[in-house]
Amino acid sequence: MTDPLTALTDAGVSIWLDDLSRERLTSGSLCGLVADQHVAGVTTNPTIFAKAITGSDTYAEQLGQLAARRVEMSTALREITTFDVRWACDVLRPVYDATDGVDGRVSIEVDPRIAHDTERTIAEAKALWWLVDRPNLFVKIPAAKQGLPAISACLAEGISINVTLIFSLARYVEVIDAFFTGLEQARAHGRDVATISSVASFFVSRVDTEIDSRLDKLGSDKAAALRGQAAIANARLAYQRYEQACATERWQALQQAGARPQRPLWASTGVKDPAYPDTRYVVDLVAPDAVNTMPEATLRAVADHGVIPADSVHGTYEAAQQTLDDLAELGVDYDDVVRVLEEEGVAKFDASWDHLGEQLARTLSTPPATSGR
């Protein structure tokens, strides 16, 4: 029998790892996952780096060097994170080459605290692109309203972008428009659009977490029957929007110029409610040209007992829309849900970045040991 990860890959889903740390790099763990578990990309975020850097002594040598150089905290933070991402890009480079740049990508996020500042986001994305200096990098930009023109501007400059923190179908349509605009501008500037790549990270499990809590407060049988249905329905309808965008004349003109589609990426796919199967945000979102970035625990669960269908998205759009309609009928305000999730998503990454910065500042303020001369 085909193992589940092979079956998932054969179904057209790219498997990415939602984690990175210096320990994972030095131990060969990432190399092993690429070689043995079909991992074809890596995503990171401020929370992942905060956990990695504060929870391991593998950064001690670099931190000591940064302290000796009296590097200020924000510069140190970027030196540490770009070092890890650059290394991961090199690990994934063979995948990037073998897939002609479709996979083998590693993502690093702009400072989330500037998510609502278009010009600073553009400047930071350019700086990260320059600092990492690898063709298989994705710079992550949050899909806040102010981030949309930054996405277009960076793509126009030839910077490959992972658009993150997408919860809303309406915002996803705006993200697709920003992607098209960026490629059109790049083409107008004479850039080869075939070299510019993008994914759109649509968050999944957090939608169930928020909507389930609202359903629980309603306390009715109808509400209970809808628990755990919203996130997958929302993601499936996002895939429908992706297909609709790919059918437009606007996209076809870009495709004829060599452009590649902005693939939908399922993010936040670790199950947060133990009542749900631990593979549901993978096996229920199988469709061609999708990416699923998973925490290692989810990846291992899928490898162990995932049952992978050939396709679990096509043919579901009507039922998915009915799920959202049923939620609305019960008084669950979709627009409010996605607004809260976007605001919380940025705020959580802000908090992780601030916490990590405080920890680094304390470390860097400790005088380094001297040689005694």
C-alpha positions in Angstrom: 0.0 0.0 0.0 1.1 3.6 -0.7 2.1 5.3 2.5 -0.1 8.4 3.4 2.6 11.0 2.7 3.3 9.6 -0.7 -0.4 9.5 -1.4 -0.8 13.1 -0.3 2.1 14.1 -2.6 0.6 12.1 -5.5 -2.7 13.9 -5.0 -1.0 17.2 -5.8 -0.5 18.5 -2.3 2.9 19.8 -1.3 3.9 18.9 2.2 5.7 21.7 4.1 6.9 21.8 7.7 5.6 24.6 9.9 8.7 24.7 12.2 12.3 25.7 12.2 15.1 25.9 14.8 18.9 25.8 14.9 18.6 22.5 16.7 16.6 21.1 13.8 19.3 22.2 11.4 22.4 21.1 13.3 20.9 17.7 14.2 20.0 16.9 10.6 16.3 16.6 11.5 15.2 18.8 8.7 17.4 16.9 6.2 15.8 13.7 7.4 12.3 15.0 7.0 13.1 16.2 3.5 14.7 12.8 2.6 12.2 10.5 4.3 8.9 12.3 4.9 8.3 14.2 1.7 8.8 17.6 3.3 9.2 20.0 0.4 9.2 23.4 2.1 9.4 25.2 5.5 7.3 28.0 7.0 8.3 30.0 10.1 6.7 32.8 12.1 7.6 34.9 15.1 6.1 32.4 17.6 8.1 29.6 16.1 11.3 31.6 16.4 10.5 32.7 19.9 10.0 29.1 21.0 13.2 28.0 19.2 15.5 30.7 20.4 14.4 30.9 24.1 14.1 27.1 24.5 17.5 26.0 23.3 21.2 26.5 24.0 22.1 26.0 20.3 22.1 29.7 19.8 24.5 30.4 22.7 27.6 30.8 20.5 26.0 33.2 18.1 24.4 35.1 21.0 27.9 35.4 22.6 29.3 36.8 19.4 26.5 39.3 19.0 27.0 40.4 22.6 30.7 40.8 22.0 30.0 43.0 19.0 27.5 45.0 21.1 24.9 44.5 18.4 21.5 46.1 19.2 18.6 43.8 19.8 16.7 44.3 16.5 19.8 43.7 14.4 20.6 40.6 16.5 17.2 39.2 16.1 17.4 39.5 12.3 20.9 38.1 12.2 19.8 35.0 14.1 16.6 34.4 12.2 18.0 35.0 8.7 20.9 32.7 9.6 18.5 29.8 10.2 16.3 30.6 7.2 19.3 30.9 4.9 20.6 27.5 6.2 17.1 26.0 5.7 17.0 27.4 2.1 20.3 25.6 1.4 18.8 22.3 2.8 15.8 22.7 0.5 17.7 23.9 -2.5 17.8 20.4 -4.2 13.9 20.3 -3.9 13.7 23.8 -5.4 15.9 22.8 -8.3 14.1 19.5 -8.9 10.7 21.1 -8.9 11.8 24.1 -11.1 11.2 26.4 -8.2 7.7 25.3 -7.3 8.7 23.8 -4.0 11.8 23.9 -1.8 10.7 27.2 -0.4 11.5 28.6 3.1 9.5 31.5 4.5 10.5 34.3 6.9 8.1 36.9 8.1 8.4 40.7 8.2 8.2 42.2 11.7 4.5 41.8 12.5 4.4 45.0 14.5 4.6 46.9 11.2 1.7 44.9 9.5 -0.4 48.1 9.2 2.4 50.2 7.8 2.7 49.7 4.1 6.0 51.5 3.4 7.8 49.9 6.4 6.5 46.5 5.3 7.9 47.0 1.8 11.3 48.2 3.2 11.5 45.3 5.6 10.6 42.8 2.9 13.4 44.2 0.7 15.9 44.0 3.5 15.0 40.4 4.3 15.2 39.4 0.6 18.7 40.9 0.5 19.8 39.5 3.9 18.9 35.9 3.2 20.0 36.1 -0.5 18.5 32.9 -1.7 16.2 32.4 -4.7 14.0 29.9 -2.8 13.1 32.4 -0.1 9.5 33.5 0.6 9.1 36.7 2.5 5.8 36.6 4.6 3.6 39.6 4.6 0.4 39.6 6.7 -2.8 40.1 4.7 -3.9 43.1 6.7 -5.5 45.8 4.5 -2.4 47.9 4.6 -0.3 44.9 3.5 -2.1 44.4 0.2 -0.2 47.3 -1.7 3.0 46.1 0.0 2.4 42.6 -1.5 2.0 44.1 -5.0 5.0 46.3 -4.6 7.3 43.5 -3.5 6.2 41.2 -6.2 6.7 43.9 -8.7 10.3 44.1 -7.5 10.8 40.4 -8.1 10.5 39.4 -4.4 8.6 36.1 -3.9 5.9 36.5 -1.3 4.0 34.2 1.1 0.9 36.1 2.1 0.0 35.1 5.6 -2.8 35.4 8.1 -5.7 35.0 5.6 -9.0 34.1 7.3 -11.7 35.8 5.2 -12.9 34.8 1.7 -13.3 38.5 0.8 -9.8 39.3 1.9 -8.5 36.3 0.0 -10.0 37.7 -3.2 -8.2 40.9 -2.5 -4.9 39.0 -2.0 -5.3 37.4 -5.4 -5.9 40.8 -6.9 -2.8 42.1 -5.2 -0.8 39.1 -6.6 -2.1 39.8 -10.1 -1.3 43.5 -9.8 2.2 42.8 -8.6 2.9 40.4 -11.5 1.4 42.9 -14.0 3.7 45.6 -12.7 6.7 43.3 -12.8 5.9 42.4 -16.4 5.5 46.1 -17.3 9.0 46.7 -15.8 10.5 44.0 -18.0 10.9 41.4 -15.3 10.6 37.7 -16.0 7.4 36.8 -14.1 8.3 33.1 -14.3 10.9 33.8 -11.6 8.4 35.3 -9.2 6.5 33.0 -6.9 3.8 33.3 -4.3 1.5 31.4 -2.0 -1.5 32.5 -0.1 -1.6 31.1 3.5 -5.2 30.5 4.4 -5.5 29.7 8.2 -7.8 26.8 9.1 -8.0 25.5 12.6 -8.2 28.9 14.3 -11.5 29.4 12.4 -13.0 26.4 14.2 -11.6 27.5 17.5 -13.3 30.9 17.3 -16.6 29.7 15.8 -16.9 26.7 18.0 -16.6 28.9 21.1 -19.5 31.0 19.8 -21.6 27.9 19.0 -21.0 26.6 22.5 -22.3 29.8 24.0 -25.5 29.4 21.9 -26.0 26.0 23.5 -28.6 24.6 21.1 -28.7 21.3 19.3 -28.3 23.1 15.9 -25.3 24.9 17.2 -23.7 21.7 18.5 -24.3 20.0 15.1 -22.2 22.7 13.4 -19.2 22.4 15.7 -16.0 21.7 13.7 -17.5 22.3 10.3 -16.7 26.0 9.7 -12.9 25.9 9.1 -12.9 23.2 6.4 -15.9 24.7 4.7 -14.2 28.1 4.7 -11.0 26.6 3.2 -12.9 24.7 0.6 -14.6 27.9 -0.6 -11.2 29.6 -0.7 -10.1 26.9 -3.1 -13.1 27.6 -5.2 -12.1 31.3 -5.3 -8.6 30.2 -6.4 -10.1 28.2 -9.3 -12.3 31.1 -10.3 -9.3 33.4 -10.4 -7.3 31.0 -12.5 -10.2 31.0 -15.0 -10.1 34.7 -15.6 -8.6 36.4 -18.7 -6.5 38.5 -16.4 -4.7 35.4 -15.1 -4.5 33.7 -18.5 -2.7 36.7 -19.9 -0.1 36.4 -17.0 0.1 32.7 -17.5 0.9 33.1 -21.1 3.7 35.4 -20.1 5.2 32.6 -18.0 3.6 33.4 -14.6 2.9 30.6 -12.1 -0.3 30.5 -10.0 -0.3 31.7 -6.4 -1.0 28.4 -4.8 -3.3 28.2 -1.8 -1.5 27.1 1.3 -3.4 25.6 4.3 -1.9 26.9 7.5 -2.8 26.4 11.1 -3.5 22.7 10.4 -2.6 21.3 13.8 -5.8 20.2 15.5 -6.5 22.3 18.7 -9.7 20.4 19.9 -8.8 16.9 21.0 -12.3 15.8 20.2 -11.4 16.0 16.5 -9.3 13.6 14.5 -5.7 14.8 14.5 -5.4 14.6 10.7 -8.6 16.3 9.7 -7.1 19.6 8.4 -5.0 17.5 6.1 -7.2 14.7 4.8 -10.2 16.9 4.3 -8.3 19.5 2.3 -6.7 17.4 -0.4 -6.7 19.1 -3.8 -4.3 19.6 -6.7 -1.8 22.5 -6.4 -2.4 23.1 -2.7 0.3 23.3 0.0 -0.3 22.1 3.5 2.2 23.3 6.1 2.1 21.2 9.2 3.6 21.1 12.7 5.7 17.9 13.0 3.2 16.3 15.3 0.5 16.6 12.5 3.0 15.4 9.9 3.8 12.3 12.0 0.1 11.6 12.6 -0.7 11.8 8.9 2.3 9.4 8.2 1.0 7.0 10.9 -2.7 6.8 10.2 -3.8 9.4 7.7 -6.3 8.1 5.1 -5.7 10.2 2.0 -8.5 10.6 -0.5 -7.7 11.4 -4.2 -9.6 14.7 -3.7 -11.6 16.0 -0.8 -12.4 19.5 -2.1 -14.0 19.3 -5.5 -17.7 18.6 -5.3 -18.0 20.1 -1.8 -18.6 23.8 -2.6 -22.4 23.8 -2.3 -22.3 22.0 1.0 -19.5 24.3 2.3 -21.6 27.4 1.4 -24.6 25.8 3.2 -22.4 25.4 6.3 -21.7 29.1 6.3 -25.3 29.9 5.6 -26.4 27.7 8.5 -24.0 29.5 10.8 -25.3 32.9 9.7 -28.8 31.7 10.4 -27.8 30.9 14.0 -26.4 34.4 14.4 -22.7 33.6 14.0 -21.4 36.8 12.3 -18.8 35.6 9.8 -17.4 39.1 9.2 -16.9 39.6 12.9 -15.2 36.2 13.2 -12.6 36.8 10.5 -12.0 40.4 11.8 -11.3 39.1 15.3 -9.0 36.3 13.9 -7.0 38.7 11.8 -6.5 41.1 14.7 -5.7 38.3 17.1 -3.3 36.7 14.6 -1.2 39.9 14.2 -1.4 40.6 18.0 -0.2 37.1 18.9 2.8 37.4 16.5 3.4 40.9 17.9 3.6 39.5 21.4 5.9 36.7 20.4 8.2 39.2 18.7 8.2 41.5 21.7 8.9 38.6 24.1 11.8 37.4 22.1 13.1 40.9 21.8 13.0 41.3 25.6 14.8 38.0 26.1 17.5 38.9 23.6 18.0 42.4 25.0 18.7 40.8 28.4 21.2 38.3 26.9 22.9 41.0 24.9 23.3 43.3 27.9 25.3 40.6 29.7 29.0 41.5 29.3 30.8 38.7 27.4 33.5 36.7 29.1 37.0 38.1 28.4 40.2 36.3 27.7 41.9 37.9 30.7 44.3 40.2 28.8 
